[in-house]
Amino acid sequence: MNEFEKIKKMYENGFRCIRYDDTKDGEMCIYFKNFENEDSQALRVQGFEQKMQIKNFINQNSMK
């Protein structure tokens, strides 16, 4: 399972992105929290295409 699929599954299980740090040529670190059970997790992602796909998903699924 790639990182994007893992993140989609995490969103299905109640996790939400609380922050991400993206370096220009390096990896992106994404921090998640499930506010129902206070669990938190972090993932590291590399590759421009995958980072853009994940950022778009997070932005589309964030509360405005």
N, C-alpha and C positions, 0 to 999 in steps of 0.2 A: 504494500500500500504506500503510495507516495504521500508527501507531506500535505498536499492540498486535500486529499481524501481524508487524512487524519483530522484535519481542521474542520472539515464539513461534519465529520462524525462527532467531534467535540461540541460543535454548535448544536447538533441534534440532542446531545446529552446535557445541555444547559450551560456550557462554557461560553464566555464572551471574551473578546480581545480587550484588554485594558490598556495595552501599550505595545508598540513595536519600535525597535531600533534598527535602522537600515543603513549600512555603510555602502558607499558607492560601488566598490568592486568586491566587497566581501560578503559575509553572510548576514542575514537578517535574523534577529532574535525577537520572537513574538511571545508575549506574556498573556496568559489566559486565567480567568477566574470564574468559578461557578458560585454565584451568590446565594444559591439555595443551601449548599452544604459547605461553603467556605473553602472548597478545594482550589488549588491553583497549580498551574503547569506552565512550562516554557518549552518552546521548540526553536531549533535553529534551522534556517533554510538557506540554500545557496542556489544560484542560477537566476539570471535576470527574468526569464519567462515565468518560472515558478513563483518568484517574488511578486511579479506584477499580477499574476492570477490570484494569489492570496490576498494582496492588497485590495484588489477590486472586490473580491468576495467579502472581506471585512468591511469595506466601505458601504457596500450594498446592504449588509446585515447589521449595521450599527444604528443605534438610536440617534435621531437628529434632534 
